[in-house]
């Protein structure tokens, strides 16, 4: 009997191991669902025009809207949310054009269009005012939304450098753009995907093999379509710089010291231009603090949110 049980357990483990490596899609879905569950998040869908926008939400309290960066998606916030201490109702959507929310050739995905979609999302959730935080493109979108609709925003947070600030020192990304090179954030091969991760992170966060494999496959599959969205971003390269002085809401800036996408000198630029902003440079962190330093960045954000407002 014992031998039979041991053989059965061995067979189960062998099958599970095989599924882990040879069925990465199903394994990734299971792992992602588990991570959402332990973080207190569940998925919802809301229709906005032609897009069925998938979003994660959880918790109770003041609304917090988390906006991902270009070519990113909602689950990039899950570890950050798990570490976020406080009474907050968190919402993390896949912005239209990204993640599981669909991308259409006849739709625009520039900042002007996305600002209105953020408003539509808040309306659909029944949220009158929210704390709005974002990473990279998402941070820029948060600030531009606050400039256009200040009555809808309680605070703005850049969880990582925003796109569109003229830094005093050029970044590796700036050199690539100015030299007319392909975007370091678009991968057409496995080697380019690995190089992209090295470009984004100072120290890569660990990912289970199936999740990493699916992320790579998605990046390669979307490469040609990503070029159009990248070009839309380039047309608005310094849009935030032109509007940042109009930002009046309480603002937090978290900027990775080792960011190769947007040089850390931009943190001082924001300190000078947003005199009331709280600015932190995060040592040994690259472009995506919510992934590379989830606990540290969530802790700083929670402290910022808890501060009394006049």
Rosetta silent file (secondary structure, phi, psi, omega in degrees, C-alpha in Angstrom):
SEQUENCE: XXXXXXXXXXXXXXXXXXXXXXXXXXXXXXXXXXXXXXXXXXXXXXXXXXXXXXXXXXXXXXXXXXXXXXXXXXXXXXXXXXXXXXXXXXXXXXXXXXXXXXXXXXXXXXXXXXXXXXXXXXXXXXXXXXXXXXXXXXXXXXXXXXXXXXXXXXXXXXXXXXXXXXXXXXXXXXXXXXXXXXXXXXXXXXXXXXXXXXXXXXXXXXXXXXXXXXXXXXXXXXXXXXXXXXXXXXXXXXXXXXXXXXXXXXXXXXXXXXXXXXXXXXXXXXXXXXXXXXXXXXXXXXXXXXXXXXXXXXXXXXXXXXXXXX
SCORE:     score description
SCORE:     0.000 S_00000001
   1 L     0.000  -48.070 -179.861    0.000    0.000    0.000 S_00000001
   2 H   -59.960  -42.700  179.655    2.760    2.453    0.994 S_00000001
   3 H   -62.827  -39.468  179.390    4.668    1.687   -2.204 S_00000001
   4 H   -64.054  -42.968  179.207    1.522    2.287   -4.250 S_00000001
   5 H   -62.340  -43.697 -178.918    0.907    5.628   -2.538 S_00000001
   6 H   -63.870  -40.204  177.994    4.501    6.704   -3.118 S_00000001
   7 H   -64.613  -38.674  179.170    4.287    5.759   -6.789 S_00000001
   8 H   -65.341  -43.757  178.057    1.030    7.706   -7.112 S_00000001
   9 H   -62.717  -40.709  178.951    2.564   10.785   -5.494 S_00000001
  10 H   -62.955  -39.381  179.186    5.578   10.520   -7.765 S_00000001
  11 H   -65.581  -41.361  178.678    3.298   10.327  -10.800 S_00000001
  12 H   -62.177  -46.654  179.837    1.358   13.400   -9.647 S_00000001
  13 H   -63.059  -38.893  178.278    4.561   15.380   -9.079 S_00000001
  14 H   -63.541  -42.997  179.067    5.908   14.294  -12.452 S_00000001
  15 H   -64.954  -41.738  179.772    2.717   15.409  -14.185 S_00000001
  16 H   -64.066  -41.592  178.772    2.736   18.715  -12.306 S_00000001
  17 H   -64.105  -41.123  179.045    6.366   19.294  -13.226 S_00000001
  18 H   -63.878  -43.015  179.241    5.666   18.493  -16.863 S_00000001
  19 H   -63.107  -39.011 -178.946    2.708   20.879  -16.918 S_00000001
  20 H   -58.239  -42.927 -174.919    4.833   23.608  -15.292 S_00000001
  21 H   -95.101  -30.801 -173.245    7.429   23.480  -18.071 S_00000001
  22 H  -105.318   -8.128  173.671    5.533   22.173  -21.083 S_00000001
  23 L  -128.031   63.816 -172.919    2.161   23.921  -20.595 S_00000001
  24 H   -62.074  -32.187 -179.102    3.322   27.401  -19.574 S_00000001
  25 H   -60.904  -51.844 -178.240    0.062   29.122  -20.541 S_00000001
  26 H   -67.694  -38.450  178.471   -2.110   27.092  -18.163 S_00000001
  27 H   -65.711  -40.593  178.978    0.541   27.128  -15.428 S_00000001
  28 H   -63.666  -42.528  179.041    0.968   30.892  -15.745 S_00000001
  29 H   -59.447  -42.375 -179.396   -2.792   31.447  -15.466 S_00000001
  30 H   -66.463  -42.621 -179.355   -2.902   29.384  -12.283 S_00000001
  31 H   -67.435  -40.750  179.074    0.092   31.169  -10.737 S_00000001
  32 H   -65.662  -42.366  178.276   -1.228   34.616  -11.650 S_00000001
  33 H   -62.110  -39.913  178.680   -4.662   33.775  -10.216 S_00000001
  34 H   -64.731  -43.857 -179.891   -3.042   32.590   -6.986 S_00000001
  35 H   -62.683  -39.575  176.288   -0.973   35.767   -6.681 S_00000001
  36 H   -62.589  -43.694 -176.671   -4.089   37.891   -7.150 S_00000001
  37 H   -62.634  -46.888 -178.323   -5.969   35.897   -4.532 S_00000001
  38 H   -70.125  -15.572  177.309   -3.306   36.182   -1.824 S_00000001
  39 L   -95.138    2.077  177.601   -3.153   39.922   -2.584 S_00000001
  40 L    74.748   27.656 -176.997   -6.908   40.317   -2.067 S_00000001
  41 L  -114.870  144.662  174.339   -7.619   41.175   -5.688 S_00000001
  42 E  -130.889  159.757 -175.839  -10.285   39.920   -8.063 S_00000001
  43 E   -99.579  140.903  174.031  -10.819   40.595  -11.756 S_00000001
  44 E  -130.067  170.680  179.193  -13.676   42.505  -13.316 S_00000001
  45 E  -135.313  134.037  173.694  -14.604   43.628  -16.828 S_00000001
  46 E  -133.036  136.997 -179.340  -16.152   46.891  -17.958 S_00000001
  47 E   -87.548  126.571  177.908  -16.989   47.796  -21.557 S_00000001
  48 E  -131.606   99.836 -174.803  -15.592   51.114  -22.793 S_00000001
  49 L    62.305 -132.254  179.940  -16.294   51.656  -26.481 S_00000001
  50 L   -80.256   -4.832 -174.695  -14.858   48.693  -28.407 S_00000001
  51 E   -96.597  131.902  167.544  -12.663   47.678  -25.454 S_00000001
  52 E   -95.537   95.944 -171.042  -13.596   45.146  -22.801 S_00000001
  53 E   -80.257  117.628  174.262  -11.369   46.557  -20.090 S_00000001
  54 E   -86.389  139.699  179.158  -10.099   44.000  -17.593 S_00000001
  55 E  -146.446  155.165  173.803   -9.201   45.336  -14.176 S_00000001
  56 E  -105.034  143.388  177.657   -8.174   44.133  -10.745 S_00000001
  57 E  -149.092  156.453  178.763   -9.783   45.519   -7.617 S_00000001
  58 E   178.259  159.905  178.355   -9.815   44.873   -3.915 S_00000001
  59 L    87.577  171.102  178.085   -9.956   46.443   -0.488 S_00000001
  60 L  -133.587  147.334  179.115  -12.127   49.124    1.080 S_00000001
  61 L   131.554 -154.839 -179.766  -11.508   52.778    1.734 S_00000001
  62 E   -62.418  135.837 -178.341  -10.281   55.727   -0.292 S_00000001
  63 E   -68.685  135.614  174.837  -10.033   54.834   -4.006 S_00000001
  64 E  -125.568  120.205  179.236   -6.541   54.295   -5.422 S_00000001
  65 E  -105.034  124.657 -177.493   -6.176   53.973   -9.189 S_00000001
  66 E  -111.330  123.579 -175.036   -2.960   52.346  -10.443 S_00000001
  67 E  -115.193  122.925 -177.419   -1.946   52.902  -14.080 S_00000001
  68 L   -77.606  172.598  179.650    0.699   50.733  -15.741 S_00000001
  69 L   -90.712 -176.536 -178.625    3.342   51.795  -18.249 S_00000001
  70 L   -64.827  138.965 -179.695    3.672   51.228  -21.973 S_00000001
  71 L    60.441   21.427  178.257    3.586   47.548  -23.043 S_00000001
  72 L  -111.610 -170.228 -177.872    2.776   46.621  -19.424 S_00000001
  73 L  -160.443  174.862 -169.825   -0.400   45.379  -17.742 S_00000001
  74 H   -58.750  -37.079 -174.893   -2.464   45.264  -14.556 S_00000001
  75 H   -70.249   -8.887  175.069   -0.707   42.333  -12.859 S_00000001
  76 H   -67.689  -12.099 -179.482    2.499   44.340  -12.632 S_00000001
  77 H   -97.947   -7.213 -167.628    0.874   46.003   -9.606 S_00000001
  78 H   -63.501  -47.367  179.541   -0.123   42.884   -7.650 S_00000001
  79 H   -63.815  -37.362  176.812    2.976   42.543   -5.437 S_00000001
  80 H   -61.373  -45.773 -179.483    2.892   46.299   -4.804 S_00000001
  81 H   -63.967  -40.726  179.465   -0.770   46.115   -3.736 S_00000001
  82 H   -60.306  -31.172 -179.014   -0.078   43.193   -1.400 S_00000001
  83 H   -90.620   -5.079 -175.852    2.532   45.344    0.352 S_00000001
  84 L   -81.975  114.227 -175.595    0.352   48.478    0.454 S_00000001
  85 L   -96.052  124.357  177.301   -0.753   49.027    4.035 S_00000001
  86 L   145.971  166.429 -178.560   -3.899   51.026    4.647 S_00000001
  87 L   -84.346   84.577 -176.760   -7.655   51.288    4.115 S_00000001
  88 E  -130.222  143.353  170.306   -7.786   51.652    0.352 S_00000001
  89 E   -97.274  109.718 -171.610   -9.996   50.404   -2.442 S_00000001
  90 E   -98.228  138.323  176.453   -7.485   49.632   -5.184 S_00000001
  91 E  -130.292  127.687  179.228   -8.212   49.517   -8.912 S_00000001
  92 E  -132.726   97.083 -179.122   -5.626   48.423  -11.495 S_00000001
  93 E   -88.853  155.851  160.451   -6.944   48.291  -15.079 S_00000001
  94 L   -79.103  109.939  178.834   -5.379   47.077  -18.274 S_00000001
  95 L   -58.780  142.902  176.676   -5.478   50.368  -20.136 S_00000001
  96 L   -50.661  132.456 -176.073   -7.159   50.068  -23.547 S_00000001
  97 L    99.818   -8.237 -174.569   -4.554   48.936  -26.038 S_00000001
  98 L  -136.182  161.786  176.706   -2.637   46.903  -23.461 S_00000001
  99 L    57.293 -131.461 -177.553   -2.849   43.648  -21.543 S_00000001
 100 L   -99.415   15.330 -175.583   -6.175   41.884  -21.960 S_00000001
 101 L   -93.995   -0.033  174.769   -8.206   44.978  -22.877 S_00000001
 102 L    87.985  149.391  178.716   -7.780   44.710  -26.643 S_00000001
 103 L  -138.053  130.408 -174.768   -6.033   46.799  -29.291 S_00000001
 104 L  -127.302  141.565 -176.288   -7.717   48.009  -32.485 S_00000001
 105 L   -64.266  -28.084 -176.890   -6.232   49.549  -35.615 S_00000001
 106 L   -93.053    9.192  179.898   -8.927   52.257  -35.779 S_00000001
 107 L  -109.750  146.323  175.288   -8.396   53.420  -32.187 S_00000001
 108 L   -92.953  146.275  178.778   -5.930   56.004  -30.872 S_00000001
 109 L  -129.639   26.858  175.510   -3.814   55.247  -27.805 S_00000001
 110 L   -78.772  177.548 -174.755   -2.068   58.573  -27.339 S_00000001
 111 H   -63.713  -40.155 -178.075   -2.313   60.517  -24.082 S_00000001
 112 H   -58.606  -44.800  179.506   -5.261   62.644  -25.149 S_00000001
 113 H   -68.467  -40.229 -176.713   -7.381   59.564  -25.864 S_00000001
 114 H   -71.050  -31.515  175.899   -6.237   57.709  -22.750 S_00000001
 115 H   -57.925  -45.159 -179.424   -7.011   60.650  -20.453 S_00000001
 116 H   -68.038  -31.879  177.692  -10.642   60.432  -21.493 S_00000001
 117 H   -70.328  -35.273  175.119  -10.616   56.665  -21.015 S_00000001
 118 H   -61.800  -44.055  177.044   -9.334   57.088  -17.453 S_00000001
 119 H   -59.423  -44.529  179.584  -12.262   59.423  -16.791 S_00000001
 120 H   -62.987  -37.173  178.997  -14.654   56.874  -18.306 S_00000001
 121 H   -65.425  -46.445  178.147  -13.183   54.127  -16.119 S_00000001
 122 H   -60.933  -41.386  177.525  -13.657   56.160  -12.933 S_00000001
 123 H   -60.292  -43.997 -178.724  -17.219   56.967  -14.022 S_00000001
 124 H   -64.711  -32.887  178.808  -17.909   53.276  -14.644 S_00000001
 125 H   -82.561   -6.013 -177.705  -16.580   52.394  -11.177 S_00000001
 126 L    72.084   29.533 -176.766  -18.722   55.109   -9.591 S_00000001
 127 L  -102.582  120.566  179.904  -15.627   56.902   -8.271 S_00000001
 128 L   -81.579  -43.957 -179.997  -15.887   60.679   -7.907 S_00000001
 129 L  -140.127  145.552 -177.810  -12.313   61.321   -6.704 S_00000001
 130 E  -146.158  154.099  162.944   -9.288   59.038   -6.437 S_00000001
 131 E   -76.311  128.747 -175.823   -5.627   58.914   -5.598 S_00000001
 132 E  -120.018  121.769  179.945   -4.024   58.235   -8.983 S_00000001
 133 E  -125.147  152.610 -179.902   -0.600   56.616   -9.275 S_00000001
 134 E  -155.362  162.416  177.917    1.261   55.361  -12.288 S_00000001
 135 L  -113.084  126.265  174.267    4.449   53.867  -13.642 S_00000001
 136 L    56.498 -116.216  176.060    6.260   55.461  -16.591 S_00000001
 137 H   -54.121  -39.269 -179.871    3.533   56.141  -19.185 S_00000001
 138 H   -65.110  -35.057  176.033    0.968   55.544  -16.442 S_00000001
 139 H   -66.742  -42.224  176.495    2.552   58.190  -14.236 S_00000001
 140 H   -61.028  -43.790  179.035    2.441   60.693  -17.066 S_00000001
 141 H   -61.939  -40.582  177.991   -1.181   59.787  -17.689 S_00000001
 142 H   -59.597  -46.003 -178.440   -1.968   60.282  -13.976 S_00000001
 143 H   -67.827  -44.382 -179.960   -0.448   63.774  -13.998 S_00000001
 144 H   -65.209  -35.754  175.925   -2.056   64.828  -17.282 S_00000001
 145 H   -63.660  -42.120 -179.437   -5.410   63.543  -16.041 S_00000001
 146 H   -66.537  -33.394  177.158   -4.994   65.595  -12.848 S_00000001
 147 H   -68.726  -40.890 -178.076   -4.182   68.710  -14.886 S_00000001
 148 H   -78.571  -37.788 -177.549   -7.287   68.269  -17.063 S_00000001
 149 L  -127.837   66.053 -176.572   -9.636   67.053  -14.321 S_00000001
 150 H   -61.143  -26.776 -179.365   -8.229   68.314  -10.989 S_00000001
 151 H   -70.810  -11.399 -178.657  -11.614   67.893   -9.309 S_00000001
 152 H  -100.089   -2.372 -169.945  -11.361   64.111   -9.817 S_00000001
 153 E  -122.012  126.695  176.725   -7.905   63.635   -8.249 S_00000001
 154 E   -85.328  -36.856  177.591   -6.929   63.483   -4.573 S_00000001
 155 E  -162.060  164.156  176.231   -3.202   63.005   -5.233 S_00000001
 156 E  -124.390  139.850  175.353   -0.745   61.960   -7.922 S_00000001
 157 E  -135.016  131.274  171.279    2.142   59.533   -7.515 S_00000001
 158 E   -95.716  102.527  177.324    4.925   58.665   -9.916 S_00000001
 159 E   -90.579   80.001 -168.291    5.888   55.106   -8.938 S_00000001
 160 L   104.638  160.421 -174.256    8.990   55.239  -11.052 S_00000001
 161 L   -60.580  135.429  174.764   10.043   57.923  -13.494 S_00000001
 162 L   -80.777  156.952  174.671    7.294   59.387  -15.670 S_00000001
 163 L   -79.419  134.759  168.392    7.618   59.698  -19.421 S_00000001
 164 L   108.176   12.311  175.343    8.078   63.187  -20.805 S_00000001
 165 L  -101.974  132.458  177.394   10.314   65.198  -18.458 S_00000001
 166 L   -77.030  106.918 -179.292   13.380   66.899  -19.930 S_00000001
 167 L   -84.861  156.649 -178.859   16.193   65.632  -17.731 S_00000001
 168 L   -76.456  -20.676  175.256   19.478   67.485  -17.339 S_00000001
 169 L  -120.131  133.640 -179.307   21.405   64.323  -18.251 S_00000001
 170 L   -71.874  142.523  177.852   20.426   62.190  -21.227 S_00000001
 171 L   -90.211  170.656  173.301   19.446   58.595  -20.533 S_00000001
 172 H   -58.982  -35.210  176.821   20.398   55.482  -22.483 S_00000001
 173 H   -64.563  -43.374  178.547   16.893   55.667  -23.935 S_00000001
 174 H   -58.841  -44.532  179.368   17.460   59.258  -25.073 S_00000001
 175 H   -61.059  -40.612  179.909   20.672   58.274  -26.834 S_00000001
 176 H   -65.419  -44.586 -179.780   18.875   55.406  -28.601 S_00000001
 177 H   -63.982  -47.808 -176.043   15.984   57.616  -29.731 S_00000001
 178 H   -66.479  -24.649  177.931   18.211   60.469  -30.876 S_00000001
 179 L   -87.597   -0.626  179.745   20.378   58.028  -32.844 S_00000001
 180 L    73.510   22.211 -179.390   17.296   56.653  -34.616 S_00000001
 181 L   -81.718  159.714  176.205   17.753   53.190  -33.151 S_00000001
 182 L   -61.265  154.265 -179.638   14.855   50.752  -32.553 S_00000001
 183 L   -61.738  130.723  174.394   13.102   51.047  -29.216 S_00000001
 184 L   -67.542   -8.932 -178.011   14.869   49.103  -26.434 S_00000001
 185 L   -99.377    5.902  176.615   11.358   48.339  -25.128 S_00000001
 186 L  -118.816  123.779 -175.953   10.258   46.365  -28.198 S_00000001
 187 L  -111.026  128.297  176.821   11.575   42.814  -28.558 S_00000001
 188 L  -108.598    1.438 -179.713   11.623   40.884  -31.832 S_00000001
 189 L  -154.758  167.404  177.268   13.622   37.921  -30.541 S_00000001
 190 H   -60.564  -40.313  179.958   14.428   36.070  -27.336 S_00000001
 191 H   -63.605  -40.927  178.680   17.776   37.838  -27.161 S_00000001
 192 H   -68.715  -32.616  176.706   16.112   41.245  -27.514 S_00000001
 193 H   -65.064  -43.456  177.839   13.596   40.317  -24.798 S_00000001
 194 H   -63.355  -40.430  177.808   16.442   39.481  -22.407 S_00000001
 195 H   -64.923  -36.248  177.827   18.160   42.754  -23.312 S_00000001
 196 H   -62.841  -43.044  178.247   14.899   44.615  -22.669 S_00000001
 197 H   -62.554  -41.516  177.479   14.659   43.164  -19.151 S_00000001
 198 H   -64.327  -31.081  179.291   18.247   44.216  -18.445 S_00000001
 199 H   -71.826  -36.827 -175.729   17.360   47.686  -19.705 S_00000001
 200 H   -80.545  -36.002 -172.037   14.312   47.991  -17.440 S_00000001
 201 L  -113.772  142.748  168.210   15.687   46.506  -14.229 S_00000001
 202 L   -79.577  -42.647  173.356   18.812   47.092  -12.193 S_00000001
 203 L  -130.870  112.389 -176.277   18.124   43.800  -10.422 S_00000001
 204 L   -60.630  133.153  171.189   15.564   41.601  -12.135 S_00000001
 205 L   -71.818  148.458  179.244   12.707   40.413   -9.907 S_00000001
 206 L   -73.178  137.323  174.616   12.280   36.658   -9.842 S_00000001
 207 L  -129.022  138.505  173.230    9.446   35.267  -11.945 S_00000001
 208 L   -58.341  146.919 -176.132    8.248   31.643  -12.130 S_00000001
 209 H   -50.570  -48.502 -177.347    9.245   30.065  -15.422 S_00000001
 210 H   -61.489  -38.805 -179.774    5.689   29.859  -16.898 S_00000001
 211 H   -66.873  -44.063  178.506    4.970   33.534  -16.136 S_00000001
 212 H   -63.412  -39.816 -179.312    8.302   34.646  -17.606 S_00000001
 213 H   -65.509  -43.967  179.890    7.756   32.450  -20.678 S_00000001
 214 H   -66.246  -39.705  177.633    4.266   33.825  -21.330 S_00000001
 215 H   -60.600  -42.285  178.156    5.511   37.405  -20.870 S_00000001
 216 H   -64.347  -46.090 -178.747    8.228   36.768  -23.427 S_00000001
 217 H   -62.152  -40.690  178.507    5.837   35.163  -25.907 S_00000001
 218 H   -63.514  -42.628 -179.732    3.369   38.057  -25.560 S_00000001
 219 H   -62.491  -42.394 -179.896    6.132   40.621  -26.128 S_00000001
 220 H   -68.808  -39.520 -178.770    7.328   38.869  -29.295 S_00000001
 221 H   -66.031  -34.941 -175.546    3.798   38.402  -30.625 S_00000001
 222 L   -93.123    3.687 -171.275    2.920   42.097  -30.115 S_00000001
 223 H   -54.856  -49.494 -175.912    6.229   43.516  -31.384 S_00000001
 224 H   -66.375  -39.688  177.959    4.988   44.843  -34.731 S_00000001
 225 H   -68.478  -32.410 -179.739    1.840   46.335  -33.206 S_00000001
 226 H   -64.225  -26.074 -179.664    3.879   47.876  -30.390 S_00000001
 227 H   -60.319  -41.425 -179.874    5.771   49.975  -32.929 S_00000001
 228 H   -62.358  -44.720 -179.588    2.630   52.029  -33.661 S_00000001
 229 H   -67.386  -35.523  176.357    2.038   52.741  -29.982 S_00000001
 230 H   -62.310  -42.910  179.764    5.704   53.584  -29.512 S_00000001
 231 H   -65.632  -34.704  174.964    5.512   56.128  -32.328 S_00000001
 232 H   -63.078  -39.450  177.224    2.433   57.701  -30.733 S_00000001
 233 H   -63.979  -41.860 -179.213    4.464   58.087  -27.526 S_00000001
 234 H   -63.177  -32.881  178.947    7.342   59.690  -29.426 S_00000001
 235 H   -67.125  -22.465  177.075    4.978   62.285  -30.891 S_00000001
 236 L  -110.952   35.389 -168.545    4.192   63.299  -27.275 S_00000001
 237 L   -55.406  -40.588 -178.174    7.794   62.930  -26.104 S_00000001
 238 L  -121.988   32.795  179.135    7.831   66.005  -23.833 S_00000001
 239 H   -61.661  -42.336 -179.561    4.115   66.565  -23.332 S_00000001
 240 H   -64.726  -40.255  179.189    4.414   66.207  -19.560 S_00000001
 241 H   -57.816  -36.125 -178.553    7.280   68.707  -19.420 S_00000001
 242 H   -73.262  -21.328 -174.163    5.029   71.259  -21.130 S_00000001
 243 H  -116.865   -6.944 -171.012    2.204   70.765  -18.612 S_00000001
 244 H   -61.159  -30.898 -178.808    3.862   69.771  -15.328 S_00000001
 245 H   -67.347  -16.676  178.735    3.805   73.304  -13.904 S_00000001
 246 H   -86.787   -3.268 -179.278    0.001   73.181  -13.985 S_00000001
 247 L   -76.386  120.371 -175.408   -0.098   70.181  -11.625 S_00000001
 248 L  -115.010   -8.001 -177.191   -1.553   71.373   -8.327 S_00000001
 249 L   -79.715  155.614  173.808   -2.456   68.168   -6.502 S_00000001
 250 E   -54.494  135.512 -170.649   -0.259   66.641   -3.750 S_00000001
 251 E  -134.263  136.420  173.324    2.428   64.678   -5.572 S_00000001
 252 E  -112.628  137.165  177.033    4.844   61.867   -4.748 S_00000001
 253 E  -123.378  118.761  172.039    7.876   61.128   -6.921 S_00000001
 254 E  -115.822  119.634 -174.869    9.741   57.809   -6.659 S_00000001
 255 E  -128.969  124.624  179.252   12.624   57.604   -9.149 S_00000001
 256 E   -68.672  129.641 -178.571   15.033   54.689   -9.483 S_00000001
 257 L   -60.801  -32.311 -176.479   18.649   55.757   -9.149 S_00000001
 258 L  -100.983   22.631 -178.260   19.698   53.255  -11.836 S_00000001
 259 L   -65.752  121.886  177.350   16.908   54.071  -14.312 S_00000001
 260 L   -95.522  -13.230 -179.948   18.216   53.727  -17.879 S_00000001
 261 L   -79.911  -51.571  177.006   14.917   54.721  -19.492 S_00000001
 262 L  -128.929  119.876 -171.479   14.651   58.186  -17.897 S_00000001
 263 L   -61.249  144.545 -175.972   17.746   59.550  -16.191 S_00000001
 264 L   -63.482  -16.329  175.505   17.595   60.114  -12.441 S_00000001
 265 H   -60.338  -19.323  176.905   18.479   63.785  -12.935 S_00000001
 266 H   -65.137  -25.051  178.127   14.785   64.181  -13.693 S_00000001
 267 H   -62.227  -42.087  178.412   14.003   63.729   -9.993 S_00000001
 268 H   -69.524  -34.723  175.307   15.743   67.017   -9.212 S_00000001
 269 H   -58.237  -46.258  179.380   13.957   68.666  -12.135 S_00000001
 270 H   -68.152  -35.401  177.860   10.622   67.689  -10.572 S_00000001
 271 H   -60.367  -39.298 -178.823   11.803   68.769   -7.117 S_00000001
 272 H   -76.032  -34.876 -175.058   12.485   72.247   -8.490 S_00000001
 273 H   -89.372  -25.722  176.282    9.329   72.541  -10.576 S_00000001
 274 L  -114.975   81.983 -169.356    6.917   70.942   -8.087 S_00000001
 275 L   -60.679  -28.611 -178.573    7.996   72.702   -4.911 S_00000001
 276 L   -94.042    0.600 -177.876    5.454   70.958   -2.686 S_00000001
 277 L   -73.129  151.154  172.993    6.113   67.482   -4.101 S_00000001
 278 E   -97.009  118.280 -171.923    7.654   64.717   -2.031 S_00000001
 279 E  -119.299  128.180  177.465   10.614   63.368   -4.002 S_00000001
 280 E  -129.994  132.024  169.345   12.590   60.188   -3.288 S_00000001
 281 E   -97.329  126.485 -175.760   15.441   58.639   -5.263 S_00000001
 282 E   -97.306  111.975 -178.219   15.491   54.874   -4.719 S_00000001
 283 L   -63.788  146.249  174.743   19.039   53.446   -4.588 S_00000001
 284 L    57.066   33.720  179.263   19.868   50.336   -6.609 S_00000001
 285 L  -128.717  141.118  178.881   16.489   50.433   -8.406 S_00000001
 286 L   -91.761 -136.527 -169.950   15.802   50.687  -12.130 S_00000001
 287 L   -82.802  -19.774 -171.876   12.753   51.874  -14.059 S_00000001
 288 L  -124.578   78.517 -177.190   10.013   49.815  -12.387 S_00000001
 289 H   -60.031  -32.619 -176.759   10.090   50.161   -8.578 S_00000001
 290 H   -68.635  -17.171  175.046    6.710   48.464   -8.082 S_00000001
 291 H  -101.174  -42.102 -174.782    8.242   45.278   -9.511 S_00000001
 292 H   -81.510  -29.948 -179.058   11.874   45.588   -8.486 S_00000001
 293 L  -142.072   62.375 -172.841   11.247   47.022   -4.999 S_00000001
 294 H   -59.878  -48.057 -176.937    7.553   46.366   -4.328 S_00000001
 295 H   -65.167  -45.688 -177.637    7.704   46.549   -0.524 S_00000001
 296 H   -64.595  -45.670 -178.462    9.875   49.647   -0.361 S_00000001
 297 H   -69.003  -38.511  177.715    7.881   51.588   -2.950 S_00000001
 298 H   -65.561  -37.780  178.588    4.528   50.522   -1.464 S_00000001
 299 H   -63.603  -43.976  179.357    5.712   51.568    2.004 S_00000001
 300 H   -66.474  -36.931  178.815    6.688   55.042    0.781 S_00000001
 301 H   -68.215  -41.553  179.056    3.399   55.374   -1.066 S_00000001
 302 H   -61.444  -41.799  178.330    1.390   54.308    1.995 S_00000001
 303 H   -64.361  -39.864  177.034    3.170   56.902    4.146 S_00000001
 304 H   -62.155  -46.193 -178.774    2.476   59.559    1.523 S_00000001
 305 H   -64.865  -32.409 -176.098   -1.206   58.637    1.377 S_00000001
 306 H   -78.945  -13.206 -178.302   -1.516   58.668    5.181 S_00000001
 307 L   -67.591  138.753  179.606   -0.180   62.201    5.571 S_00000001
 308 L   -65.114  140.715  177.903   -2.848   64.745    6.553 S_00000001
 309 L  -107.284  142.384  177.814   -3.933   67.103    3.772 S_00000001
 310 L   -78.256    0.000    0.000   -4.886   70.710    4.316 S_00000001
